[in-house]
Amino acid sequence: MRAVEIRTFGAPEGLAVIDVPSPVPAEGEVLIDVEAIGVGGVDTVIRSGALAGLGGFQEGFIPGNEVAGTVTAVGGGVDPALAGRRVWTFTGEGGGYVEQVAVPADRILPLPGDLPATDAVAIGTSGMVAHFALAHAHFAPGESVLVRGAAGSIGIMTVQLAAQGGASAVAVTTSSAERGERLRELGATHVLDRSGEGDGPPGYDVVIDIVSGVDMPSFFDRLKPNGRMVLVGVVAGMPPADFGAKLMATFRKSLSFAAFSADSIPEPDRRAVSAEHFGAAARGGLRPVVHEVLPLEKAVLAHRKMDDGEVFGRIVLTP
């Protein structure tokens, strides 16, 4: 079968389509014929080599952490009735840019019959991360939220969930007025530029930051007393090593900072939230946003678009 590997770290051109053996489901596993693959910001960060010092991220790595498709075979100990079911799954840190994948049967989620596979990968991990990031920030109804980098799939889901959760204001940073209007349609009440300037509230109870980078510390100034910032992504690179100095300079405001990874959430809890989101999307209560659907062999183009900041929502690859 075909897969996409990171042949060399760095630019998108380091991705390459390769042939690998088709997987065979082991005991407790199912085999999925992949129909849709979500392309996420974490994939581009891994491909860049920024995480190469961490275990498991080496050249030859196959990126992609979520797919949707149809179960075509089951391993020992797995209910044969699962064959033929349309499902979504989180593949882990990688392994998703493939035509077929074998995963533990207890990691799959059946999809509502009318939910397209492309929509499933647009809201699967993104919606789950957004949900738990808001929970990590102890967001409560009536509080104001600023989403930094709201045009990506995690940001779009955070905007919707904060608005539906009763936020008094949902401000977003984005790169253009057009994107701002699209975010308003999804629940944003205030549109700011990338630096956080614009016609918004004077301060926020919660900042959800998907961007990070050198400008991250300046957003401590956007928090109200007792405000909380939660960092969920580093699409603009790591924060400055001394960012804590900015936090300490605002000591009397009792601000809080936290990094959040979905890896800290138990698998059953992640699955329950994703199942709830799939049902909501099928009913029209959540809006998946698919920027573009590209064939698997166009993974380089997909990553180039991600790097150029062209994407609103989720790019989806199809084998």
C-alpha positions in Angstrom: 0.0 0.0 0.0 1.0 3.7 -0.3 2.1 5.8 2.6 3.7 9.2 3.1 6.9 9.4 5.1 9.1 12.2 6.3 12.2 11.4 4.3 14.0 14.5 5.5 13.1 17.0 8.2 12.6 20.5 7.1 10.5 21.8 4.2 7.3 20.1 2.9 9.4 18.7 0.0 10.9 16.3 2.5 7.7 14.3 2.4 7.7 11.3 0.0 5.2 8.7 -1.1 6.5 5.2 -0.5 5.2 1.6 -0.7 4.9 -0.3 2.5 3.5 -3.7 3.3 -0.3 -3.7 3.9 -1.0 -4.3 7.6 -2.7 -7.4 9.0 -4.8 -6.9 12.1 -3.3 -8.6 15.2 -5.2 -9.9 18.2 -7.6 -7.3 19.4 -7.2 -5.1 16.3 -9.3 -4.1 13.3 -8.1 -3.2 9.8 -9.5 0.1 8.3 -9.6 1.0 4.6 -8.8 4.7 5.0 -11.2 7.2 3.3 -10.0 10.5 4.9 -6.9 11.7 6.8 -6.8 14.8 8.8 -3.8 17.1 8.3 -3.0 18.9 11.5 -0.6 21.6 12.7 1.2 19.0 14.8 2.0 17.1 11.5 3.8 20.2 10.2 5.7 20.7 13.4 6.9 17.1 13.4 7.8 17.3 9.7 9.9 20.5 10.3 12.1 18.6 12.7 11.3 20.9 15.6 10.5 17.8 17.7 13.3 15.6 16.4 14.9 15.5 19.7 12.0 13.7 21.2 11.7 10.0 21.1 10.0 8.4 18.1 10.3 11.4 15.7 13.0 10.4 13.3 13.3 10.6 9.5 11.2 7.8 8.0 8.3 8.6 10.4 4.8 8.4 8.9 2.8 11.4 10.2 -1.0 11.7 10.7 -2.9 11.1 13.9 -6.5 10.6 12.8 -8.3 8.8 10.0 -11.8 7.7 9.1 -12.8 4.8 6.9 -14.4 1.4 6.8 -13.4 -1.7 8.8 -12.6 -4.4 6.4 -11.1 -7.1 8.6 -10.8 -8.0 12.3 -8.2 -9.8 14.4 -8.7 -12.5 17.0 -11.0 -11.7 19.8 -12.8 -8.9 17.9 -16.5 -8.9 17.2 -16.8 -9.9 13.5 -19.9 -7.6 13.2 -17.5 -4.6 13.1 -16.5 -5.5 9.6 -18.2 -3.1 7.2 -18.7 -0.4 9.9 -17.7 3.2 9.1 -15.4 4.4 11.9 -13.0 7.1 13.0 -9.9 6.5 15.0 -7.0 8.3 16.6 -3.8 6.6 15.3 -1.5 8.0 18.0 1.4 10.3 17.3 1.6 9.3 13.7 0.9 6.5 11.2 -2.2 8.0 9.6 -0.9 9.0 6.1 -1.7 5.6 4.7 -4.2 3.7 2.6 -4.9 1.1 5.4 -4.2 1.1 9.1 -4.6 -1.5 11.8 -5.6 -0.2 15.2 -6.9 -1.6 18.5 -10.6 -2.2 18.3 -11.2 -0.3 21.5 -9.8 2.8 19.9 -12.4 3.1 17.1 -15.6 5.2 17.1 -18.5 4.3 14.9 -19.7 7.2 12.8 -23.3 8.4 12.4 -24.5 7.2 9.1 -24.8 10.6 7.5 -21.5 12.1 8.7 -18.9 12.2 5.9 -15.5 10.8 6.7 -14.0 14.2 5.7 -16.1 15.9 8.4 -15.1 13.3 11.0 -11.4 14.1 10.6 -12.2 17.8 10.6 -13.7 17.7 14.1 -12.2 14.5 15.7 -9.0 15.4 17.5 -9.6 19.2 17.0 -12.9 19.2 18.9 -11.5 16.9 21.6 -8.5 19.2 22.2 -10.7 22.3 22.2 -13.1 20.8 24.7 -10.4 19.7 27.2 -8.4 22.9 26.7 -11.4 25.0 27.8 -11.9 22.6 30.7 -8.1 22.9 31.6 -8.6 26.6 31.7 -11.6 26.2 34.1 -13.8 28.1 31.6 -17.2 28.9 33.0 -20.4 30.4 31.4 -20.3 34.2 31.4 -16.5 34.4 31.0 -14.7 35.9 28.1 -12.4 33.9 25.9 -9.7 34.9 23.4 -8.7 32.3 20.8 -5.2 33.0 19.4 -4.9 31.5 15.9 -8.5 30.8 15.5 -8.6 29.9 11.7 -7.2 26.4 12.2 -9.2 23.4 13.0 -8.6 23.5 16.8 -9.3 27.3 16.9 -12.6 26.9 14.9 -13.8 24.2 17.3 -12.7 26.3 20.4 -14.7 29.2 19.0 -17.9 27.1 18.6 -17.6 25.3 21.9 -16.9 28.5 23.9 -19.9 30.2 22.2 -22.1 27.3 22.9 -20.8 27.1 26.5 -22.1 30.5 27.3 -19.1 32.8 26.9 -19.8 36.5 27.3 -17.4 37.2 24.5 -15.4 35.1 22.1 -12.6 37.1 20.5 -10.3 35.7 17.8 -6.9 36.7 16.3 -6.7 36.1 12.6 -4.9 37.4 9.5 -7.7 38.9 7.5 -11.2 40.5 7.6 -12.6 37.7 5.5 -11.4 35.1 8.0 -12.8 37.2 10.8 -16.3 37.2 9.2 -16.2 33.5 8.7 -15.3 33.1 12.4 -18.2 35.4 13.4 -20.5 33.0 11.6 -19.1 30.3 13.9 -19.7 32.2 17.1 -16.9 34.8 17.4 -18.0 38.2 18.7 -14.8 40.2 18.3 -12.1 40.0 15.6 -8.6 41.1 16.4 -5.4 41.2 14.4 -2.5 38.8 15.0 -1.1 41.0 17.8 -4.4 41.0 19.6 -5.2 44.6 18.7 -8.8 45.5 17.8 -12.2 46.3 19.0 -12.5 43.8 21.8 -13.0 43.7 25.6 -10.2 45.2 27.7 -9.3 41.8 29.1 -10.2 38.2 29.0 -10.7 35.5 31.6 -9.3 32.8 29.3 -6.8 32.8 26.4 -6.5 29.6 24.4 -3.2 29.8 22.4 -2.6 27.5 19.4 0.2 29.7 18.0 2.9 30.2 20.7 6.1 31.6 19.2 8.0 34.7 20.2 4.9 36.9 20.7 3.2 34.5 23.2 4.2 36.4 26.3 2.6 39.6 25.1 -0.8 37.9 25.5 -0.4 37.8 29.3 -1.3 41.5 29.0 -4.7 40.6 27.6 -5.7 38.6 30.7 -7.9 40.0 33.4 -6.9 39.5 37.1 -7.1 35.8 37.8 -7.0 35.1 34.1 -5.8 31.8 32.6 -3.8 31.1 29.5 -3.6 27.6 28.1 -1.1 26.7 25.4 -2.2 23.9 23.1 0.0 24.3 20.0 3.3 25.7 18.8 2.6 26.3 15.1 4.7 29.5 15.2 7.5 27.8 17.2 8.3 27.4 20.8 7.8 30.4 23.2 10.8 32.3 24.4 12.8 30.5 27.1 12.3 33.5 29.4 8.5 33.9 29.0 8.0 33.2 32.7 9.6 36.6 33.4 6.6 38.3 31.8 4.3 36.2 33.9 6.2 37.2 37.1 6.0 40.8 36.1 2.2 40.6 36.4 2.5 38.8 39.8 -0.2 40.9 41.5 -2.8 39.9 38.8 -2.6 36.3 39.9 -2.4 35.0 36.4 -2.1 31.3 35.5 -0.3 29.6 32.6 -0.6 26.0 31.6 0.5 23.8 28.7 -2.1 21.2 27.6 -1.7 18.0 25.7 -4.5 15.5 25.1 -2.1 12.8 26.0 -2.9 13.7 29.6 -6.6 12.8 29.2 -7.7 9.1 29.7 -8.6 7.4 26.5 -12.2 6.7 27.5 -12.8 10.4 28.2 -11.3 11.4 24.9 -13.5 8.9 23.1 -16.7 10.0 24.9 -16.1 13.6 23.9 -15.4 12.8 20.3 -18.5 10.6 20.1 -20.6 13.5 21.4 -19.1 15.8 18.8 -19.8 13.4 16.0 -23.4 13.2 17.0 -23.7 17.0 17.3 -22.1 17.4 13.9 -24.6 14.9 12.4 -27.5 16.9 13.9 -26.0 20.2 12.7 -25.0 21.4 16.2 -21.3 21.6 15.3 -19.9 22.8 12.0 -16.9 20.9 10.6 -14.9 23.2 8.3 -13.0 21.4 5.6 -10.6 23.8 3.7 -9.8 21.4 0.9 -9.6 17.7 0.0 -6.5 16.5 -1.7 -5.2 13.1 -2.8 -2.6 11.4 -0.6 0.1 12.0 -3.2 -0.4 15.8 -2.7 0.8 15.7 0.9 3.6 18.1 0.0 1.1 20.6 -1.3 -1.1 20.2 1.8 1.9 20.9 4.1 3.0 23.8 1.9 -0.5 25.4 2.3 -0.3 24.8 6.0 3.1 26.5 6.2 1.9 29.4 4.1 -1.0 30.1 6.4 -3.5 29.6 3.6 -5.7 27.1 5.5 -9.1 27.9 7.1 -10.2 24.8 8.9 -8.8 21.4 8.0 -7.1 20.0 4.9 -8.0 16.4 4.3 -6.1 13.8 2.4 -7.8 10.9 0.6 -6.0 7.7 -0.5 
